[in-house]
């Protein structure tokens, strides 16, 4: 059998794309490989009824990539480009020590943090994701194939955006690939609302992808280094080196653009406002309705991260000198203290506690109550507990292997079907809308297969279901 191979590359200057795409046709089978140049990449194999149909499909794939700028190349001539990292220089703080209750050293610089009512999540650049209780006990560890850029929560689901260009769903027992976006964007930051993914990247672009991992729209800002993207029910807020903009989620229409003096290094949102932490030592509060700056919060260094108490009652900041700040809603500084464990690259406030992840790789829990802060300003701080993970703690890695079952029990049965060139998942258990698709991990879909999952939830805007919990193959 004669194989027909077409190898293409797209490599742009600076922080642009650096990707390959290979199509191999052998009889009725077409194998597509793609990813970052120098990596093994992802592999997808498709079979067709006839050799002629396989040839047509292969030619179509090649033509699509050529239209996007890919060109014939020789594998191995170009080498792997290093993954984009934020250039971070952290200095020691001269402020009084913050009242750190406990801290956990993850082993590498940490950008990812998510705090909910039950757990604290932290992800670092080594690809480790840990969960801890609010009193600092380590409860689980996931290991992803590449560094974690950020952690976000969307209702029940927890997602990790990684340097391998994938977004992993961490809500079940095993990490599953929810979105594969390496072909189009180099993740700097991401946010997800009701299954719709917003991604900002090194080139200053913002891209929106739907719950089926299908491209919706992309917009290129005037600046670079998009470290801010925040999504709500109707809009996407994007910040880069020059401005913050609002786009409509449905069609990508830009409704306002607000230039800022500093480069945006972090973003936060409340129901009516977005907050942009910038390199000019300020946080800007912008009204979602029209983009007007309604307050500023002045620090003594570049703002690496920011967060708010509910409703924006307090505004917190972390700068590049390992200091953290608290302001009232109007912008008056209430206090400044030292972290003692590096500059805060991300943060979140919950129940009078400020949680930060740092350049030093720490997840730290800080008592931000009025009494604790007053005591800290007078030099009275607790001795922080240095949390350790148990040596027996299991490390769970992504896998496409599924447990099997012959009985559905109390679970929901779904089926994977081929629809055009894609694979869709639909509920077959009674009592559900059979025409709705199910948001379901991409890398375990197999046409004709049935699965048992713990449950499905209707999306907030309706029209599709979202799978949650454990997934087993029904045999």
N, C-alpha and C positions, 0 to 999 in steps of 0.2 A: 504494500500500500504506500503510495507517494504522499508525503506530507508537504503542504504548502504553508510556509511561515512568513509572516509579515511582522517586523519589529519596528516600533515607532518610539520616539522620545519627544518630550516637550520640556525644554530647559530655558528659563528666562533669567536675565541678569538680576543681581541683587537678591532680594527675598522672594523672587517670583517662583513659578512652578518648576519642579525638577522631577518629572515623572516619566514612566515608561508604559507602553501598552503593546502587548504581543498577541497576535491571533494565529493559531495553528489549526489548519484544517487537515483531517485525516479521514478520508471517506465521508461518512455521514456524521462524523463527530467534529465539533469545533471547541477548542480549548482557548480560553482568554485569560491572560495573566496581566496584572496591572499593579501599580504601586509606585513608591518612591524609587528613583534610580539607586541601585546598590542594595536594595532590599529584595527579599524573595517575593514579596507582594502577595496578592490574593489570586486565587485560581478558580475559574468557573468553567464547567464542562457542560455542553449542550449537545443533544443528539437530535437528528432530523430524519424525516422519513426517507429522503433520497439524498444522493450526493449533490444533485443540482441545488436543492434547497439549502444544503449546508454551505455550498459555494456562495450562494446569494446572500445568506446571513453573514458570512465572514466578510464579504466585500462591503456590505452595508456598515458593519462595525468599523472597518478601516476608514471608510469614507467619512463617517461621523467624526472620527478623531482628527483626520486631516483637516476638516473644516474648522476644527477648534485650534489648529496650529501645530499639531503633531507632525513630525517629519521622519522619513526613514533614517535609521541609524544603525550603528554596529554595537551590539551589547558589550559592555566592559570598557569602552573608550572613555565615557564619562564616569566619574566616581561619585559615590554617595556624598550629598551635601549635608552638613551638620544640621541638626534639628534646631529650629529657632527657639532661643531662650530670651527672656527679658534680661537685659544687662542690668544687674543689681549690684550696687555698692552700698553696703550697710556700715554705719558708724555707731560707735557707742554713745549712749545718752548720758548727759550730766545731770539729768533730773533725778528726783527722789524715786525710790523703787516702788513699783506698783504692787498691790497686795495679791500676788500670784498664789492661788490655793494649791494647784498642782500643775505639773507639766510633763509631757511625754515626748521623748526624743525619737522621732521617726527614722532618723538616719540620713536624711537628705533634705535639701530645701523644699519647703512645702507651700504650694499655692492653693490647694484644694481644701475647703472646709464647708461643712454643712451641719447645722445643729437643729435637731427637732426635739419634740417633747420626750423622746425615749433615748436617743443616742447622739453621740458626737462623732462625726465622720471627718477623717483627715486623709489627704492624698499627697504624696511627695513625688519628686522628680525621678526617683528610682522605680516608680510604678507601684509602690506599696499603698494600699488603702486600709486603714484601721478603723474599727468602731470601738468607742469607749462609752461607759456610762457617765452620767453627769458628775459622779464622785471620783472618776478617774480610773476605773477598772477596764482593762482591755478585754473586749469580748470576741472580736473576730479580726481576721486579716485576709485581704485579697491581694493577689499579685497580678498586675496587668503587664502586658508585653512592653510597655514604654511609659515614659514619664507622664504623670497626671497634671494636666493644665488647670482643671477646675472641677468642682463638685457642685451639682445643682439638684434641687428637689422640685418635683412637679407632682403635687398631690401625694399619692402613695409612693411614687417612684423616685429613686435616687440614681442619678446619672454621673458618670465620670468621663470627661473629655480628655483624650490621651494624645501623646505625640505621634502615635502611629496612625493618626487620622481617623480613629474610630471613637464612637461614643458607646460606653458600656452601661447596661442596665444592671445595677447592683442590688435590686430589690428582692431577688430570689436567693436560693442557696448558692448558686453558681453565677459568676458574671456572664452576661450574654451580650452579643453585639446588637445594639438597637439601631445604630446609624453608621454607615460607612461613607465617609466624606473626603477621603484622602485624595481622590482624583481632582477635586475642585478647589479645596481650601486647605490652608495651613492653619490649624486652630491656634488662636491666641486666647479666646474666651468664648463661652457659649452660654445660652440660657434656653430653657424649654418651658413652654406654656401650653397645656392641654395637648401634648404630643407634637406640637410644632416647634421645630428647632431653629434658633437663630445663632449664627456663627460669625464672629469677627476674626479677621486674619491679619497676617503680617503686611499685606499689601494695602490695608485700609479699606478692604471690602466688607460688606455685610451680606450674608447669604441666608435665605430661608428655605427650609426643607420640611416637608410634611411628615405625617405619622407613618407613611409607607416608605420613608427614606427617599422620596422623589423631590427633585429640585423644583422650587417654585419661582424664585426670582433672586437676582443679585444686583447690588448697587455698589459702585466705586466712589468713595469719598475723595475729597481733594487732598487729604493727608495720608499718612502711613500709620502702621502699628496700631491696629484697632484693638485696644485692651478693654473696651467697654461694649457690651451688648446686654440689654435688658428687655424682656418681653412681657407685655400684659395681654389682656384679652383681645385688644384691637390693634396694638401698635408694637413696633420694635424701635428701641432707642439705641443709637450707635455713636460711640465716641472714639476719635482717633487723634492724631497729632495736631489737628487744627480746629476741630469743632465737634459739637454734638448735634445729631439730627434725629428727627422722628420720621419713621416710615409706616405706612399702613400695612398691616400683616397680609391683608387680602390681595393686594396688587403691587406693593412696593412703592406706592406714590409717596414722595417726600412732602410732608406738610409743614415742616419748619427746619431751619438750620441756624444754630447759634455759634458763631466763632468764639473761641476762648483764647486767652493769652498763653496759657500753658498747654503742654501735651497731656491728653487724658491718659491716666495710668490705671484708673479703676472706676467702676460704676456701681451705683446702688439705686434702688427705687422704693418709693412708697406709693400709695394709691394715686396721689395727685402730683407727685414730684419725682424727678430723677436727680441724682447727685453724682457729680463728676469730680473725682480726685485728680489733681493735676500737678505737673512738674513745677509750677510757679508757686508752690507752697500753699495752695488754696483748694478748698472744696467749694464747688459752685452748686447751688440748688436751683434747678430749672423747673418751671411749671410745665407739666405735660401738655396742657392745653395749647400754649403758644410759644414755648421755649424761652420765655423771659427769665432772666436771672433774678431771683427773688431774695437770695441771701448768699453771703460768702462766709467761709470759716477759715481763718488764717492760722497756719502752723509755722514752725521754724525750719521745715525741710520739705523736700518733695513728698507728696502724698502717695504712698504705695497702696493704701487701702482705706476704705471707709465703710461705715454702717450706721444704722439709726436704731433708736428705741422705737417701738410701735407708734406710728403717726408722726414720726419726726420730732418727738418731744425732746430727745437728745440726739446729737450727732457725734459720732466717734471717728477718729482718724489715726492712722499709723504712718509715721514718716520714715525717711531713710537714715535717721539717727537713732533708731531703736526706741523711739518715744511713742506713746499713745496719748491721745487728747480726748477731752469731752467738752462739747459746746452745748449751750441751750439752743432752742429752735431759732432764735433771732441771730445767733452768731457770736454771742459772748462766750469767751473761753472760761470754762469752769475749773479745769485742771489739766496738768501735763505730768506724766509719770514715765519712768523707764520700764521697759519690759524685762530686762535682765537676760533675755534669750534671743536677741536678734530683732530685726525690723519686721513688722507685721505685713505680710504679703496679702493676707486676706483676713477678714474678721466677721463676727456675727454676735449680736447681743440677744440674750434670752434670760428673763427672770433675774434681773439685777447682776447678771454675770456677763462679762465680755470674753469671748473665746477668740483667740488669735492663732494663726499659723505663721511661721517665721522663716527668715533666711537661714537660721540655724537649724531648721528642721523640727522645731518644737511645735506641739499643740499645747497651748497654755490656757488655763482657766483663771480669770481674774475677777476678784470680788469687786464689782462696781457699785455696791451699795453706798449710800451717803456716809454711813458711819465708817465703813472700811476705808473709803477714800480720805476722809478727814484724818483718820489715824495714820494712814500712809504718809500724808503730807507732814505729819509731825514725827515721822521716822519709825512708826510702830507698824511693822508688817509681819504677817505669819511666815514661818519657814515653809517654803513650798515642798510638797510631796513630789519626789521624782518617781514617776510611774514606770513600771517595767512590764513588758509583755511576758507571759509565762513561756518557758522553753517548750512546753508541750502544745502551744497554740498552733492549730492547723492552719496552713497557708492554702487558700483556695484560688485556683487559677481558671481562666476561661477555658471552656471545652465545648465541643460540638457533640460529645457523647451524652446520650440520654438514658436514664433508667427506663425500664419497660414495665408495663402492667397489662393484665388481661381484663381488668375490671375498672370501670369509670368511678365507682363509688359515689362520693359526694362531689366529685369534680365536674368540670365542664368539658365536653368533647368538642374539639375543633378539627377541621380538615383543611389540608393544604391543596389548592387546586391551581392549575395553570390557566392564566387568563392573558391571552396574547403572548408577549415575551416575558411576562412577569409571573411570579408566584404569589397568590393571595391566600389568606386564611379566613375561613368562615366558621361560625358556630353551627354545629349540627344537633346539639342537645335541644330538646323541646323548650319552648317558652322564650326564645330569643329571636331577634330579627335576622332571618337567614341570609338576607341580601347585604348585610353590613360586613365590611372587612374588619379583621381583628389586628390591632397593632401587635406584632409578634416578632421574636428575634429573627434576624435575617439569615444567620448562618446555620440554622437547623431546619429550615424549610425544605421539604421534599414533596414533589407532586404526588398526590394520592395518599400520603401518609395522614394518619389521624393521631391526635395528641390529647392527653388529659391534663388540664391545668387546674390550679386551685380555684380560679374564678376569673371573671371578666367584669369590667366596669364600663358603663357608657361614658363616652367622652363628654366633657363639659358642654361643648357646642352641638353634641349629637352627631349621628351619621356613621359612627364607627365605635367599636369596642376596644378596650385596652386590656391585654392579658396581664395577670399578676400572680405571683407565687410560684410554686414548683411546677415544672413541666416534665411529663413522662410520655414516652411513645406508647401508643395503644396497639397491642398485638392481638 
